[in-house]
């Protein structure tokens, strides 16, 4: 592809301009931290928690203003990937820009793909991409970082890979991973508590971002599939589907409306207005982790706010 060729050429220029620098983590001694590159700060935060001072983490997507679906990688990103010891991605088409970077760089660094640790992914067809060329797998929700169990499996894999790369620190990585998983177990306890109270209650979710979390809380997704698919793909919601969504929100059966705070559109705004009119609480979630939080504190905040909407 011409874009990849241009990116690779740009990387050569960046490399030439930085030739006099000595990157951290290069062969300058055993004390150099391992360089980990993550597609988003969600996975970067996991690496930081597991690796501590023994890793240097770069998250390519780290701001609420960045959209992994449409992100255009830079020559600087290419250089970062080329210098990585370990690469972390979501997969299933969510952060396909990273696959392009890896391919263009020719890096031999191991790549850990989060969706491959999801039980739901095992039942999906990874060769069946959607019609939009995004690499999205039909019938599979790729937002697996909202699934605490999948994250436990992924964290274990990250610790194991870091231990392979730096055997002298393997025990430390494992202990840190165990501590992180213990925190995630607390999330699962909170979700079990919600399920005990609200199992079967209905929520309307404009995009499938938090569905693993709401499902773990025992909540039923009442959103028309065509609605969430259109919003996620940035397309207009069909009028018949919008009418169906309106009837659902006016039925009195929906306890909470959940929207993606990082995206929006006329239809999403209309759903928020309908929720307000029908006295339905609105919960806003994000794809990128807000600044100043860890994975566990972020997810616990989401769970607590979800609980707050359900008690109204």
C-alpha positions as CSV (number, residue, x, y, z in Angstrom):
1,X,0.0,0.0,0.0
2,X,1.3,3.5,-0.8
3,X,0.4,4.7,2.7
4,X,2.5,2.0,4.3
5,X,5.4,2.8,2.0
6,X,5.2,6.4,2.9
7,X,5.1,5.6,6.6
8,X,8.1,3.3,6.2
9,X,10.0,6.0,4.3
10,X,9.1,8.5,7.0
11,X,10.4,6.1,9.6
12,X,13.8,6.0,7.9
13,X,14.0,9.8,8.2
14,X,13.1,9.7,11.8
15,X,15.6,7.0,12.5
16,X,18.3,8.9,10.8
17,X,17.5,12.0,12.8
18,X,17.7,10.1,16.0
19,X,20.8,8.1,15.3
20,X,22.9,9.8,17.9
21,X,20.4,9.0,20.7
22,X,20.6,5.9,22.9
23,X,17.1,4.6,23.4
24,X,16.2,3.3,26.8
25,X,15.9,-0.5,26.9
26,X,18.6,-1.0,24.1
27,X,21.6,-3.1,24.6
28,X,23.2,-0.7,27.1
29,X,23.2,-3.0,30.1
30,X,21.0,-5.4,32.1
31,X,19.3,-2.5,34.0
32,X,17.6,-1.2,30.9
33,X,13.8,-1.6,31.2
34,X,11.9,-3.6,28.6
35,X,10.1,-1.4,26.1
36,X,6.4,-2.2,25.8
37,X,4.2,-0.6,23.2
38,X,0.4,-0.7,23.7
39,X,-2.2,0.3,21.2
40,X,-4.2,2.1,23.9
41,X,-3.6,3.3,27.4
42,X,-5.9,0.6,28.8
43,X,-3.3,-2.1,27.9
44,X,-0.5,0.2,28.6
45,X,-1.7,0.6,32.2
46,X,-1.8,-3.2,32.6
47,X,1.9,-3.4,31.5
48,X,2.9,-0.6,33.9
49,X,1.2,-2.4,36.8
50,X,2.8,-5.7,36.0
51,X,6.3,-4.4,35.0
52,X,6.7,-1.5,37.3
53,X,10.1,0.2,37.0
54,X,11.4,-2.7,34.9
55,X,9.3,-1.6,31.8
56,X,9.0,1.5,29.8
57,X,5.5,1.7,28.4
58,X,4.3,3.8,25.4
59,X,0.6,3.9,24.7
60,X,-0.2,5.1,21.2
61,X,-3.8,6.0,21.9
62,X,-3.9,7.9,25.2
63,X,-6.3,10.8,24.8
64,X,-10.1,11.0,24.7
65,X,-9.7,12.9,21.4
66,X,-8.1,9.9,19.7
67,X,-10.3,7.2,18.0
68,X,-8.6,3.8,17.5
69,X,-11.0,3.0,14.7
70,X,-9.8,5.9,12.6
71,X,-6.3,6.6,14.0
72,X,-3.6,7.4,11.4
73,X,-0.2,6.2,12.5
74,X,2.8,8.5,12.3
75,X,6.5,7.9,11.5
76,X,7.1,8.4,15.2
77,X,4.7,5.5,16.0
78,X,6.6,3.4,13.5
79,X,9.9,4.1,15.2
80,X,8.3,3.3,18.6
81,X,7.1,-0.1,17.3
82,X,10.5,-0.9,15.7
83,X,12.2,-0.4,19.1
84,X,9.7,-2.4,21.1
85,X,10.4,-5.6,23.1
86,X,6.7,-6.4,23.5
87,X,3.6,-5.2,21.7
88,X,0.1,-5.2,23.2
89,X,-3.0,-4.9,21.1
90,X,-6.7,-5.4,21.3
91,X,-7.3,-7.1,18.0
92,X,-10.4,-8.1,16.0
93,X,-10.1,-4.9,13.9
94,X,-10.4,-2.5,16.8
95,X,-6.8,-1.2,16.5
96,X,-5.9,-2.3,13.1
97,X,-3.4,0.6,12.7
98,X,-1.1,-1.4,15.0
99,X,-1.1,-4.4,12.7
100,X,-0.1,-2.1,9.9
101,X,2.7,-0.7,12.0
102,X,4.0,-4.1,12.9
103,X,3.9,-5.3,9.3
104,X,5.7,-2.2,8.0
105,X,8.3,-2.3,10.7
106,X,9.3,-5.9,10.3
107,X,9.7,-6.2,14.1
108,X,10.2,-9.6,15.6
109,X,8.9,-8.5,19.0
110,X,6.1,-10.7,20.3
111,X,2.6,-9.4,19.9
112,X,-0.1,-10.3,22.5
113,X,-3.7,-9.8,21.3
114,X,-6.3,-9.4,24.0
115,X,-9.3,-10.8,22.1
116,X,-7.5,-14.1,21.8
117,X,-8.0,-14.6,25.6
118,X,-11.8,-14.1,25.4
119,X,-14.0,-17.2,25.5
120,X,-16.4,-15.4,23.2
121,X,-13.7,-15.1,20.6
122,X,-13.2,-18.8,20.6
123,X,-16.7,-19.2,19.3
124,X,-16.4,-16.4,16.6
125,X,-15.1,-16.8,13.1
126,X,-11.9,-14.7,12.9
127,X,-11.9,-15.1,9.1
128,X,-15.3,-13.5,8.7
129,X,-14.7,-9.7,8.6
130,X,-17.5,-7.3,8.1
131,X,-18.5,-5.5,4.9
132,X,-16.7,-2.3,5.9
133,X,-13.2,-3.6,5.7
134,X,-12.5,-2.9,9.3
135,X,-11.5,-6.5,10.2
136,X,-14.3,-6.5,12.7
137,X,-15.6,-10.1,13.3
138,X,-19.3,-10.4,12.8
139,X,-21.1,-11.4,15.9
140,X,-18.2,-10.7,18.2
141,X,-17.9,-7.7,20.5
142,X,-14.2,-6.7,20.4
143,X,-14.3,-4.4,23.4
144,X,-12.9,-7.1,25.6
145,X,-11.2,-4.8,28.2
146,X,-14.7,-4.3,29.6
147,X,-14.6,-8.1,30.5
148,X,-12.8,-8.6,33.8
149,X,-12.3,-12.3,33.2
150,X,-10.6,-11.8,29.8
151,X,-8.4,-9.2,31.4
152,X,-7.3,-11.7,34.1
153,X,-6.2,-14.1,31.4
154,X,-4.5,-11.4,29.4
155,X,-2.6,-10.1,32.4
156,X,-1.3,-13.6,33.1
157,X,-0.1,-13.8,29.5
158,X,1.6,-10.4,29.7
159,X,3.5,-11.4,32.9
160,X,4.6,-14.7,31.4
161,X,5.9,-12.9,28.2
162,X,7.7,-10.3,30.2
163,X,9.3,-13.1,32.3
164,X,10.4,-14.8,29.1
165,X,12.0,-11.5,28.0
166,X,13.7,-10.9,31.3
167,X,14.0,-14.1,33.3
168,X,15.7,-12.4,36.2
169,X,12.5,-10.4,36.9
170,X,10.0,-13.2,36.1
171,X,9.0,-13.7,39.8
172,X,8.4,-10.0,40.2
173,X,6.2,-9.8,37.1
174,X,4.2,-12.8,38.4
175,X,3.7,-11.2,41.8
176,X,2.6,-7.9,40.3
177,X,0.2,-9.7,38.0
178,X,-1.3,-11.6,40.9
179,X,-1.8,-8.3,42.8
180,X,-3.5,-6.8,39.8
181,X,-5.7,-9.9,39.3
182,X,-6.7,-9.7,42.9
183,X,-8.0,-6.1,42.3
184,X,-9.9,-7.4,39.3
185,X,-11.5,-10.1,41.4
186,X,-12.9,-7.2,43.5
187,X,-14.6,-5.9,40.3
188,X,-16.2,-9.3,39.7
189,X,-17.4,-9.3,43.3
190,X,-19.1,-5.9,42.7
191,X,-20.6,-7.2,39.5
192,X,-22.0,-10.3,41.2
193,X,-23.6,-8.0,43.8
194,X,-25.4,-6.1,41.1
195,X,-26.5,-9.3,39.4
196,X,-28.0,-10.5,42.6
197,X,-30.1,-7.3,42.8
198,X,-30.9,-6.5,39.2
199,X,-30.6,-9.7,37.2
200,X,-32.8,-9.5,34.1
201,X,-33.3,-5.7,34.2
202,X,-33.0,-4.0,30.8
203,X,-30.5,-1.4,29.6
204,X,-30.3,0.5,26.4
205,X,-26.7,0.7,25.1
206,X,-26.0,2.9,22.1
207,X,-22.8,1.1,21.3
208,X,-21.5,-2.3,22.4
209,X,-18.5,-0.9,24.2
210,X,-19.6,-1.8,27.8
211,X,-21.7,-4.9,27.0
212,X,-19.4,-7.4,28.7
213,X,-19.7,-5.3,31.9
214,X,-23.5,-4.9,31.8
215,X,-23.9,-8.6,31.0
216,X,-21.7,-9.6,34.0
217,X,-24.1,-7.4,36.1
218,X,-27.0,-9.6,34.9
219,X,-28.5,-6.8,32.7
220,X,-30.3,-7.5,29.5
221,X,-29.4,-5.4,26.4
222,X,-32.7,-4.1,25.0
223,X,-31.0,-2.1,22.2
224,X,-32.0,-3.0,18.6
225,X,-28.9,-4.6,17.0
226,X,-29.2,-2.4,13.9
227,X,-29.1,0.7,16.1
228,X,-25.8,-0.1,17.9
229,X,-24.2,-1.4,14.7
230,X,-25.1,1.8,12.8
231,X,-23.8,4.1,15.6
232,X,-20.6,2.1,15.9
233,X,-19.9,2.3,12.2
234,X,-20.7,6.0,12.0
235,X,-23.7,5.4,9.8
236,X,-27.3,6.8,10.0
237,X,-29.7,4.8,12.0
238,X,-32.5,3.6,9.8
239,X,-35.8,5.4,10.6
240,X,-37.6,2.2,11.4
241,X,-34.9,1.2,13.9
242,X,-35.0,4.7,15.5
243,X,-38.7,4.3,15.9
244,X,-38.2,0.9,17.5
245,X,-35.7,2.4,19.9
246,X,-38.1,5.1,20.8
247,X,-40.8,2.6,21.6
248,X,-38.4,0.7,23.8
249,X,-37.4,3.8,25.8
250,X,-41.1,4.8,26.2
251,X,-42.1,1.3,27.4
252,X,-41.0,2.0,31.0
253,X,-38.9,-1.2,31.0
254,X,-35.4,0.3,30.5
255,X,-33.6,1.1,33.8
256,X,-30.5,2.8,32.3
257,X,-29.2,4.2,29.0
258,X,-25.5,3.8,28.4
259,X,-23.7,6.0,25.8
260,X,-20.1,6.3,24.6
261,X,-18.9,9.7,25.7
262,X,-16.1,9.7,23.0
263,X,-18.5,9.4,20.1
264,X,-21.9,10.8,19.2
265,X,-24.2,11.9,16.6
266,X,-27.8,13.0,16.0
267,X,-29.3,9.7,16.9
268,X,-27.3,9.3,20.1
269,X,-28.3,12.8,21.1
270,X,-31.9,11.9,20.4
271,X,-31.6,8.8,22.6
272,X,-30.3,11.0,25.4
273,X,-33.2,13.4,25.0
274,X,-35.7,10.5,25.1
275,X,-34.0,9.1,28.2
276,X,-34.4,12.5,29.9
277,X,-38.0,12.8,28.8
278,X,-38.8,9.4,30.2
279,X,-36.8,9.9,33.4
280,X,-34.2,7.2,32.5
281,X,-30.7,7.8,33.9
282,X,-27.9,8.1,31.4
283,X,-24.4,6.5,32.1
284,X,-21.5,7.7,30.0
285,X,-18.6,5.4,29.4
286,X,-15.4,5.7,27.4
287,X,-13.1,3.5,25.3
288,X,-9.9,5.3,26.4
289,X,-9.0,5.2,30.1
290,X,-9.3,8.6,31.7
291,X,-6.2,10.3,33.0
292,X,-5.2,9.7,36.6
293,X,-6.9,6.3,36.9
294,X,-5.7,2.7,36.8
295,X,-7.6,-0.1,35.1
296,X,-9.1,-1.3,38.4
297,X,-10.1,2.1,39.6
298,X,-11.6,3.0,36.2
299,X,-13.7,-0.1,36.0
300,X,-14.8,0.2,39.6
301,X,-15.9,3.8,38.9
302,X,-17.9,2.5,35.9
303,X,-19.5,-0.2,38.1
304,X,-20.3,2.2,40.9
305,X,-21.9,4.7,38.5
306,X,-23.9,1.9,36.8
307,X,-25.1,0.9,40.3
308,X,-26.1,4.5,40.9
309,X,-28.3,4.6,37.8
310,X,-30.0,1.3,38.7
311,X,-31.0,2.5,42.2
312,X,-32.8,5.5,40.9
